[in-house]
């Protein structure tokens, strides 16, 4: 900073002394429109301001001061700040800019949560400009696209003839307003009705008097009634879905719809049929039928891609209906014991799932088809213990599955206390209704925006009775009731001393720091070993404790509860930590086996931070970071710190050293990654001592050694989790022993390995260069692994080549001498050369992709491929041809009039369409592979000079760098079929990349991932857009384009490469 100050002194206004310096700094802040108290320095020696360069500085006597701002206000801007830090989570972060953005009401309103309809209505009543924004159709489209998944506004349920039950409201809102924004249609008691299905903002209802069907849209109030199909049936059910093309199902109101009606005939249970109704034609289709020894239930269906699934006869059968082919088929549910009922649900992979209730808990299943033999079967995913999630008054009353939310991981369970929605991924539970004998629960999901008649209706409900307060319809169970439900069988003590002792003993038993819960005046401690639930009750309503070593303040409520596991406290209540200026609830604290000297705190927002366990120790003992430490046992050092060993170019921490009873002459070293190695103990002897006396024979040694061998399945499970982004790891593992080599070279294991990791890793990138010798001398392939397993093909400098595209494990290159194309497989080394298409062009580019059918593109080597070649002529004319490796020929060319030219940059594949970059981003050229057609697309208005990417939804995206940061765009199709761009989000780069100065541009994107490549004046970086992680992958050079190469590199191929040392460069 000193040199920076000196460079701006010339022409600057400089004053000395605390009084005048403070006055000048305040005047400058006022001039900039910033708060006057923004720089509360003490004993200021010098103030300077250079108006020409815009640089200002303050020098104070003290080395550092800390100041707490009790109130926060901001306006204006200071940038490139040095010497100022703020505390976030538990870290001091440098402040590099202070500014007051011109508040964008659209951005503020865009972030209003959609699960509370009253919020948007209240916002629309603030002022006329806000009302204009909220009622603008363009804003509402962005609002729905921003939040993606429609929220659940409530649920319908079905009842029998019991008056006590049928008197209950048929629609139960899950919003926090006093009343629901809508009510079910007015159908009198004589006209009984049954809700069959909810989907895409509509409800399908079966009316009994007269016998007909009705599709009801609760948002706009529309009712569409039509007769049931003219086919006899004893049992029936149905499904409703949107019929609009290219609809993202965020705003399906007033569009066309389909109804699928399924009946089980009158001839016993051995006959079922299905018909399809279209709102556009107003007619039923012909019926599809199947011989079926069961009957359908009047329960909601499940939609998976183009298939609907219906539950039959208490879950003993599943009936599937293919909408496209108009066919029915039968599926057996999973085989399970102790049957208590099952329900359909969406599996974790988005496919068909099934949930069953058993004594051991909620069991989740997934339906899959084996890629090898094509046989479909059920796979059990996991078991969830519900007794720790769902409160019950009477344990003898069973829990019932009563519904699910399609497309999510949420399921509804009914107990004697109420109806609860369980988010299966997070484990969060929310009570959504009272205890009633519901037959089924049908969640209603839709955006409820403030435009049009919807606003008027909700406005009336909210404001017609001002005396009626807003209240929460449901909330999480209070801690007190949670404690009471776990008292039975728990160890409970009272009194501060004994409670403190018991809590410390429990933390020690769990392997957690003893000082983690520094409560005061503890009245009660309880621990139920059966459920793993613990609690502490203190006299004070709340205390705050500062952990001095990390300078972090944590708040503890009157009651603190948690569920315990070895090395972990989870589902914590009553503990909060301060992040930025907000108190966030801590929901989990844990210590991992790999890092036992670290404690991780996780908040309810998903943020987490890790600290040294010593910061939470009892007392105030200093920790010696520079010395090796360990815990000792007989024949063992464990939890070692300060010791590392070198493995494959990497320094790995040694965490454990031990001598096994079975092999006392061997010493085993274990690293933090789980890898271990064994050596002769004599290698670590002091000096050259005399050999020890021979050990007595152990008759059971062979048996004991055999018992230490891991089963084949366990070994395969461990090897399956070796990260694929470092090829040498699999190679090293295959050299450990023959059993491991057999596993790693087994084709079945390698298929499982690739399927387990799903996305092929980035092994490196190719880049294109010009004729400059200093640049062209750089290796054309830059590995991102510790050692590159291959090198580009040997093409001499006179035979220039240009990498056009990388996809599905292949590289497409354009050779200039001779003029031809080459598809190169770096893994197998294969090269396939073929001539260019016989069409004139001044500019060109191309794309390569796998042509094998039914491929997941995890191992496409040696299969057929396609090449799409695009050229631009001299008269605003562009064309495209397709080359097939199977036929060895080019197709006819498709053409389009385009007032731009294609650039030699990589393409982006989104579904069945390839997109190419044209003339510095001023145009985008699309090629539909199936239709063999070209189309022209404009980039986001005023935002050219970016790169093509894959959007968060899997479609076409666009990225640009602007003053505000990295701006991401996504293309979507409106209800009227018009394609538009929407801004997804903005990523501030100066907080991610050190010393960021944008100079090189966006130079690449890893398709199928969220990784983008950015060139700065410092280095080349890979940025993971979802996590915000940044990794340096190369030096700063004038790359024209970076083309990442992605592929699995398994040990069978690696062994062939090991025999060729020249390939390892």
Beta strands, then each sheet from edge to edge (+ up, - down):
strand 1: 13-16
strand 2: 44-50
strand 3: 55-60
strand 4: 77-79
strand 5: 85-88
strand 6: 91-94
strand 7: 97-99
strand 8: 152-157
strand 9: 171-173
strand 10: 193-199
strand 11: 202-208
strand 12: 211-216
strand 13: 223-227
strand 14: 235-242
strand 15: 257-264
strand 16: 272-278
strand 17: 283-284
strand 18: 288-290
strand 19: 302-304
strand 20: 307-312
strand 21: 317-322
strand 22: 327-331
strand 23: 342-346
strand 24: 352-358
strand 25: 361-369
strand 26: 376-384
strand 27: 400-405
strand 28: 410-414
strand 29: 418-423
strand 30: 429-434
strand 31: 441-445
strand 32: 491-494
strand 33: 522-528
strand 34: 533-547
strand 35: 552-565
strand 36: 568-579
strand 37: 582-590
strand 38: 598-603
strand 39: 608-612
strand 40: 629-633
strand 41: 636-641
strand 42: 644-647
strand 43: 650-658
strand 44: 666-671
strand 45: 676-680
strand 46: 762-767
strand 47: 781-783
strand 48: 801-807
strand 49: 810-816
strand 50: 819-824
strand 51: 831-835
strand 52: 843-850
strand 53: 865-872
strand 54: 877-884
strand 55: 889-890
strand 56: 894-897
strand 57: 908-910
strand 58: 913-918
strand 59: 923-928
strand 60: 933-937
strand 61: 947-950
strand 62: 956-962
strand 63: 965-973
strand 64: 979-987
strand 65: 998-1006
strand 66: 1011-1016
strand 67: 1019-1024
strand 68: 1030-1035
strand 69: 1042-1046
sheet 1: 1+ 2- 3+
sheet 2: 4+ 7-
sheet 3: 5+ 6-
sheet 4: 9+ 8- 31+
sheet 5: 10+ 11- 12+ 13-
sheet 6: 14+ 15- 16+ 17-
sheet 7: 14+ 15- 16+ 18-
sheet 8: 19+ 20- 21+ 22-
sheet 9: 23+ 24- 25+ 26-
sheet 10: 27+ 28- 29+ 30-
sheet 11: 32+ 33- 34+ 35- 36+ 37- 38+ 39-
sheet 12: 40+ 41- 43+ 42-
sheet 13: 40+ 41- 43+ 44- 45+
sheet 14: 47+ 46- 69+
sheet 15: 48+ 49- 50+ 51-
sheet 16: 52+ 53- 54+ 55-
sheet 17: 52+ 53- 54+ 56-
sheet 18: 57+ 58- 59+ 60-
sheet 19: 61+ 62- 63+ 64-
sheet 20: 65+ 66- 67+ 68-
end
